[in-house]
Amino acid sequence: MANQHNILESPIEFLKGVGPSKGELLKKELGIFVFQDLLMHFPYRYVDKTRFHRIGEINYQSDVVQLRGILRRLNSVGEGRKKRLVGSFRDDSGVIELVWFKGAHWLEKNLLIGGEYVVFGKINNFKGKITIPHPEIEKVTPENTTKANTFAPVYPSTEKLNAKGLDAKGQRRVIQELFKRLTPEHIPENLPAYLVQKFKFKNRFDAFRQVHFPQTATALKAARNRLKFEELFFLQLRLLQLRRKRRNAIKGHLFPTIGEYFNRFFKEKIPFELTGAQKRVLREIRRDLGAGIQMNRLLQGDVGSGKTIVGLMTMLMAIDNGFQTCLMAPTEILAQQHYNSIEEMVDGLGIEVGFLSGSVKGKRRKELLARLADGDIHILIGTHALIEPPVIFKNLGLAITDEQHRFGVAQRSKLWQKSHPYPPHVMVMTATPIPRTLAMTLYGDLDVSVIDELPPGRKEITTLHKNENNRLRVIGFMREEISKGRQVYVVFPLIEESATLDLKNLEDGYEALIREFPAPEFQISVVHGRMKAKDKEFEMQRFVKGITQIMVATTVIEVGVNVPNASVMIIENTERFGLSQLHQLRGRVGRGAEKSYCLLLSSFKLSKEAKERIHTMVRTNNGFEIAEADLKLRGPGNIEGTQQSGILNFKIADLAQDGKILQAAREVAARILDDDPDFERPEHQNIKKFLFKHGNKVKAWSRIS
């Protein structure tokens, strides 16, 4: 058995009421191995039992109610799987029906007709009749009818746990047992006294006790704020430590010169005036490249914000200092587009741009690799073919990856090995706006630059929501735009679990469009994930070249297709897409000089969340606003590229709600690291102890190596 001082390390089966069999289940189902894990197993909601409702007050709008009254009747109704137990429950203001679909045998045996009970449950309106399905019911006792039982915690459970008596109520009992064993000495303070005082925090022991068994709503809020701050503070402290370590440990190529290539491009070639945001980001990059440490920077910018120009100007800084650069994109079509636009922009400057992908073979490939190794190629653009062993640079100084979350960490790290004596400077670009709270957490050890302005002259896309009734008008609108020489995307959802059904929807949609837009007057491309890569490429190129007027596709066109002539994006079954996906799809249009439109087609019946997503899309074109709304709707674990991040497995903090707490935690962590990086001061000893014990749990997954 564990000693008194480290009781939280005791195996869970040693807690009264658990034992070996329940202990095994807690380990398998909830990952609870020791007392500490149980302490950190927080309720996901609370049931407010501070008041009793009267049956006469209840209506269709009522939500969760607590009643005190007499059980008047109990009958079994129906047969087989439809069998249910129906109870009649009365107080002095009226009668309500209670319904149970499971556990009827136990309830009939244990409930007493005429007995006085406390009932707790959610109101249901079934065919105009108000009932309470599956209510909690227990005999009236002094404990459950006084204010002592104010907020009941509800813990996440599973069917297996419920069957073993470890449902929410069972877990509550076990955690009560845990608190009988704990004293404040077992949960020592891990924040400096001056922070506890500044933020008026509870002590840690009280915070944990109030989170599990709150006495008032105010006490619960204060306890949760304390534990959220603590969780986010130690995460940020660790991320900022890793960033400092990287900055101090990893030397980088020095680019002291802003030379002829950069200056000539800026004066003669730049196609438009840079925005304030682009200039700010270039200053941040310039500072990195002149510091003698390796740059590790994330460049965020909405679709069309001008990331490519910033990337190219960073490349020119490298070339001015005698180094080669590369840009790696996740798909051949996106890499090809980068190659075409960059080659056009540097035309006449004497800069050699090379392109490498799996389709570059034989003599062409051999010649390209030889010129790269000799240093004749300044900029190499391509797919993951860039990281293959035969690709050798003479002196790689800067590596840029586009849409970096689509590359694995191991893939990206291979670029490091192509530069000596130092690793190349690294810039990762993404057109998927990441909410600020998420960026500070996911990329807390990276430097983040944001281009949050669109270039002047970029027309805003008009977004409209239409339902099935408007289909004929939508077809008419497509005809109008095509008659002006424009092109149209029609996108269908494709979700793996229902891929066959989705493919049929796409094929049916394609057939319907052929009837409305018959050949030879009209040509239609079709692209979906089940097609061979070369067939997909062929169809995409037909659309890019303007041979086809309509592209019917699944979301394979979300990233990488740049067709300035396409002015209309029609999204079918809009309700089945996530917000950031809808925004990415909308970004496929509005790339030329013409006014562009995004039409969101949906069914009549929409969930509350689907309505919110569509409303957000119609209301704003701002990708960062959309990302914030997406975070609130879906939570951080579902945002693209973050699912694999262990960093997001928070116990109590919620990035969608806790932005202010995160900001405060990061500022405090940064200040402490600036003043006392090794936590030598007496007031920081408890931080040092806590980090020594738990600090290795925070990993910097966002680094490129």
DAPE-V142926 format. One record per residue. N is the residue number from 0. RES is the residue in one small letter. OMEGA is omega as a letter, one per 40 degrees, with the letter a starting at -180 (NA if undefined). Layout:
N_RES_OMEGA ; N_RES_OMEGA
This chain:
0_m_a ; 1_a_i ; 2_n_a ; 3_q_a ; 4_h_i ; 5_n_a ; 6_i_a ; 7_l_i ; 8_e_a ; 9_s_i ; 10_p_a ; 11_i_a ; 12_e_a ; 13_f_i ; 14_l_a ; 15_k_i ; 16_g_i ; 17_v_i ; 18_g_a ; 19_p_a ; 20_s_i ; 21_k_i ; 22_g_i ; 23_e_a ; 24_l_i ; 25_l_i ; 26_k_a ; 27_k_a ; 28_e_a ; 29_l_a ; 30_g_i ; 31_i_a ; 32_f_a ; 33_v_a ; 34_f_a ; 35_q_a ; 36_d_a ; 37_l_i ; 38_l_a ; 39_m_i ; 40_h_a ; 41_f_i ; 42_p_i ; 43_y_i ; 44_r_a ; 45_y_i ; 46_v_a ; 47_d_i ; 48_k_a ; 49_t_a ; 50_r_i ; 51_f_i ; 52_h_i ; 53_r_a ; 54_i_a ; 55_g_a ; 56_e_a ; 57_i_i ; 58_n_a ; 59_y_a ; 60_q_a ; 61_s_a ; 62_d_i ; 63_v_a ; 64_v_i ; 65_q_a ; 66_l_i ; 67_r_a ; 68_g_a ; 69_i_i ; 70_l_a ; 71_r_a ; 72_r_i ; 73_l_a ; 74_n_i ; 75_s_a ; 76_v_i ; 77_g_a ; 78_e_i ; 79_g_a ; 80_r_a ; 81_k_a ; 82_k_i ; 83_r_i ; 84_l_a ; 85_v_i ; 86_g_i ; 87_s_a ; 88_f_a ; 89_r_i ; 90_d_a ; 91_d_a ; 92_s_a ; 93_g_a ; 94_v_i ; 95_i_a ; 96_e_i ; 97_l_a ; 98_v_i ; 99_w_i ; 100_f_i ; 101_k_i ; 102_g_a ; 103_a_a ; 104_h_a ; 105_w_a ; 106_l_a ; 107_e_a ; 108_k_a ; 109_n_a ; 110_l_a ; 111_l_i ; 112_i_a ; 113_g_i ; 114_g_i ; 115_e_a ; 116_y_i ; 117_v_a ; 118_v_a ; 119_f_i ; 120_g_a ; 121_k_a ; 122_i_i ; 123_n_i ; 124_n_a ; 125_f_a ; 126_k_i ; 127_g_a ; 128_k_a ; 129_i_i ; 130_t_i ; 131_i_i ; 132_p_i ; 133_h_i ; 134_p_i ; 135_e_i ; 136_i_i ; 137_e_a ; 138_k_i ; 139_v_i ; 140_t_i ; 141_p_a ; 142_e_a ; 143_n_i ; 144_t_i ; 145_t_a ; 146_k_a ; 147_a_a ; 148_n_a ; 149_t_a ; 150_f_i ; 151_a_i ; 152_p_i ; 153_v_a ; 154_y_i ; 155_p_a ; 156_s_i ; 157_t_i ; 158_e_a ; 159_k_i ; 160_l_i ; 161_n_a ; 162_a_a ; 163_k_a ; 164_g_i ; 165_l_i ; 166_d_a ; 167_a_a ; 168_k_i ; 169_g_i ; 170_q_i ; 171_r_a ; 172_r_a ; 173_v_a ; 174_i_i ; 175_q_i ; 176_e_a ; 177_l_a ; 178_f_i ; 179_k_a ; 180_r_a ; 181_l_i ; 182_t_i ; 183_p_i ; 184_e_a ; 185_h_a ; 186_i_a ; 187_p_i ; 188_e_i ; 189_n_i ; 190_l_i ; 191_p_a ; 192_a_a ; 193_y_i ; 194_l_i ; 195_v_a ; 196_q_a ; 197_k_a ; 198_f_a ; 199_k_a ; 200_f_i ; 201_k_i ; 202_n_a ; 203_r_a ; 204_f_i ; 205_d_a ; 206_a_i ; 207_f_a ; 208_r_a ; 209_q_i ; 210_v_i ; 211_h_a ; 212_f_a ; 213_p_i ; 214_q_i ; 215_t_i ; 216_a_a ; 217_t_i ; 218_a_i ; 219_l_a ; 220_k_a ; 221_a_a ; 222_a_a ; 223_r_i ; 224_n_i ; 225_r_a ; 226_l_i ; 227_k_a ; 228_f_a ; 229_e_a ; 230_e_a ; 231_l_a ; 232_f_a ; 233_f_i ; 234_l_a ; 235_q_i ; 236_l_a ; 237_r_i ; 238_l_a ; 239_l_i ; 240_q_a ; 241_l_i ; 242_r_i ; 243_r_a ; 244_k_i ; 245_r_a ; 246_r_a ; 247_n_a ; 248_a_a ; 249_i_i ; 250_k_i ; 251_g_i ; 252_h_i ; 253_l_i ; 254_f_a ; 255_p_a ; 256_t_i ; 257_i_a ; 258_g_a ; 259_e_a ; 260_y_a ; 261_f_a ; 262_n_i ; 263_r_i ; 264_f_a ; 265_f_a ; 266_k_a ; 267_e_a ; 268_k_a ; 269_i_a ; 270_p_a ; 271_f_i ; 272_e_i ; 273_l_i ; 274_t_i ; 275_g_a ; 276_a_i ; 277_q_i ; 278_k_i ; 279_r_a ; 280_v_i ; 281_l_i ; 282_r_i ; 283_e_a ; 284_i_a ; 285_r_i ; 286_r_i ; 287_d_a ; 288_l_i ; 289_g_a ; 290_a_a ; 291_g_i ; 292_i_a ; 293_q_i ; 294_m_i ; 295_n_a ; 296_r_i ; 297_l_i ; 298_l_i ; 299_q_i ; 300_g_i ; 301_d_i ; 302_v_i ; 303_g_a ; 304_s_i ; 305_g_i ; 306_k_a ; 307_t_i ; 308_i_i ; 309_v_i ; 310_g_a ; 311_l_a ; 312_m_i ; 313_t_i ; 314_m_a ; 315_l_i ; 316_m_i ; 317_a_a ; 318_i_i ; 319_d_a ; 320_n_i ; 321_g_a ; 322_f_i ; 323_q_i ; 324_t_i ; 325_c_i ; 326_l_a ; 327_m_a ; 328_a_a ; 329_p_a ; 330_t_a ; 331_e_a ; 332_i_i ; 333_l_i ; 334_a_a ; 335_q_i ; 336_q_i ; 337_h_a ; 338_y_a ; 339_n_a ; 340_s_a ; 341_i_i ; 342_e_i ; 343_e_a ; 344_m_a ; 345_v_a ; 346_d_i ; 347_g_a ; 348_l_a ; 349_g_i ; 350_i_i ; 351_e_i ; 352_v_i ; 353_g_i ; 354_f_a ; 355_l_i ; 356_s_i ; 357_g_a ; 358_s_i ; 359_v_a ; 360_k_i ; 361_g_a ; 362_k_a ; 363_r_a ; 364_r_a ; 365_k_a ; 366_e_a ; 367_l_a ; 368_l_i ; 369_a_a ; 370_r_i ; 371_l_a ; 372_a_i ; 373_d_a ; 374_g_a ; 375_d_i ; 376_i_a ; 377_h_a ; 378_i_i ; 379_l_a ; 380_i_i ; 381_g_a ; 382_t_i ; 383_h_i ; 384_a_a ; 385_l_a ; 386_i_a ; 387_e_a ; 388_p_a ; 389_p_a ; 390_v_a ; 391_i_i ; 392_f_i ; 393_k_i ; 394_n_a ; 395_l_a ; 396_g_a ; 397_l_i ; 398_a_i ; 399_i_i ; 400_t_i ; 401_d_a ; 402_e_a ; 403_q_a ; 404_h_i ; 405_r_i ; 406_f_i ; 407_g_i ; 408_v_a ; 409_a_i ; 410_q_a ; 411_r_a ; 412_s_i ; 413_k_i ; 414_l_a ; 415_w_a ; 416_q_a ; 417_k_a ; 418_s_a ; 419_h_e ; 420_p_a ; 421_y_i ; 422_p_i ; 423_p_i ; 424_h_a ; 425_v_i ; 426_m_i ; 427_v_a ; 428_m_i ; 429_t_i ; 430_a_i ; 431_t_a ; 432_p_a ; 433_i_i ; 434_p_a ; 435_r_a ; 436_t_a ; 437_l_i ; 438_a_a ; 439_m_a ; 440_t_a ; 441_l_a ; 442_y_a ; 443_g_i ; 444_d_i ; 445_l_i ; 446_d_a ; 447_v_i ; 448_s_a ; 449_v_i ; 450_i_a ; 451_d_i ; 452_e_i ; 453_l_i ; 454_p_i ; 455_p_i ; 456_g_i ; 457_r_a ; 458_k_i ; 459_e_a ; 460_i_i ; 461_t_a ; 462_t_a ; 463_l_i ; 464_h_i ; 465_k_i ; 466_n_a ; 467_e_a ; 468_n_a ; 469_n_a ; 470_r_a ; 471_l_i ; 472_r_i ; 473_v_i ; 474_i_i ; 475_g_i ; 476_f_i ; 477_m_a ; 478_r_i ; 479_e_a ; 480_e_a ; 481_i_i ; 482_s_i ; 483_k_a ; 484_g_a ; 485_r_i ; 486_q_a ; 487_v_i ; 488_y_i ; 489_v_a ; 490_v_i ; 491_f_i ; 492_p_i ; 493_l_a ; 494_i_a ; 495_e_a ; 496_e_a ; 497_s_a ; 498_a_a ; 499_t_i ; 500_l_i ; 501_d_a ; 502_l_i ; 503_k_i ; 504_n_a ; 505_l_a ; 506_e_i ; 507_d_i ; 508_g_i ; 509_y_i ; 510_e_a ; 511_a_a ; 512_l_i ; 513_i_i ; 514_r_a ; 515_e_a ; 516_f_a ; 517_p_i ; 518_a_e ; 519_p_a ; 520_e_a ; 521_f_i ; 522_q_a ; 523_i_i ; 524_s_i ; 525_v_a ; 526_v_i ; 527_h_a ; 528_g_a ; 529_r_a ; 530_m_i ; 531_k_a ; 532_a_a ; 533_k_i ; 534_d_i ; 535_k_a ; 536_e_a ; 537_f_a ; 538_e_i ; 539_m_a ; 540_q_i ; 541_r_i ; 542_f_i ; 543_v_a ; 544_k_i ; 545_g_i ; 546_i_i ; 547_t_a ; 548_q_a ; 549_i_i ; 550_m_i ; 551_v_a ; 552_a_i ; 553_t_a ; 554_t_i ; 555_v_a ; 556_i_a ; 557_e_a ; 558_v_i ; 559_g_i ; 560_v_a ; 561_n_a ; 562_v_a ; 563_p_a ; 564_n_a ; 565_a_a ; 566_s_a ; 567_v_i ; 568_m_i ; 569_i_a ; 570_i_i ; 571_e_i ; 572_n_a ; 573_t_a ; 574_e_a ; 575_r_i ; 576_f_i ; 577_g_a ; 578_l_a ; 579_s_i ; 580_q_i ; 581_l_a ; 582_h_i ; 583_q_i ; 584_l_i ; 585_r_a ; 586_g_i ; 587_r_i ; 588_v_a ; 589_g_a ; 590_r_i ; 591_g_a ; 592_a_a ; 593_e_i ; 594_k_a ; 595_s_a ; 596_y_i ; 597_c_a ; 598_l_a ; 599_l_a ; 600_l_a ; 601_s_i ; 602_s_a ; 603_f_a ; 604_k_a ; 605_l_i ; 606_s_i ; 607_k_a ; 608_e_i ; 609_a_i ; 610_k_a ; 611_e_i ; 612_r_a ; 613_i_i ; 614_h_i ; 615_t_a ; 616_m_a ; 617_v_a ; 618_r_a ; 619_t_i ; 620_n_a ; 621_n_a ; 622_g_a ; 623_f_i ; 624_e_a ; 625_i_i ; 626_a_i ; 627_e_i ; 628_a_i ; 629_d_i ; 630_l_a ; 631_k_a ; 632_l_a ; 633_r_a ; 634_g_a ; 635_p_a ; 636_g_a ; 637_n_i ; 638_i_a ; 639_e_i ; 640_g_a ; 641_t_a ; 642_q_a ; 643_q_a ; 644_s_i ; 645_g_a ; 646_i_a ; 647_l_a ; 648_n_a ; 649_f_i ; 650_k_a ; 651_i_a ; 652_a_i ; 653_d_a ; 654_l_a ; 655_a_a ; 656_q_a ; 657_d_a ; 658_g_a ; 659_k_i ; 660_i_i ; 661_l_a ; 662_q_a ; 663_a_a ; 664_a_a ; 665_r_a ; 666_e_i ; 667_v_a ; 668_a_a ; 669_a_a ; 670_r_a ; 671_i_a ; 672_l_i ; 673_d_a ; 674_d_a ; 675_d_a ; 676_p_a ; 677_d_i ; 678_f_a ; 679_e_a ; 680_r_a ; 681_p_a ; 682_e_a ; 683_h_a ; 684_q_a ; 685_n_i ; 686_i_a ; 687_k_a ; 688_k_a ; 689_f_i ; 690_l_i ; 691_f_a ; 692_k_a ; 693_h_a ; 694_g_a ; 695_n_i ; 696_k_i ; 697_v_a ; 698_k_i ; 699_a_a ; 700_w_a ; 701_s_a ; 702_r_a ; 703_i_a ; 704_s_NA
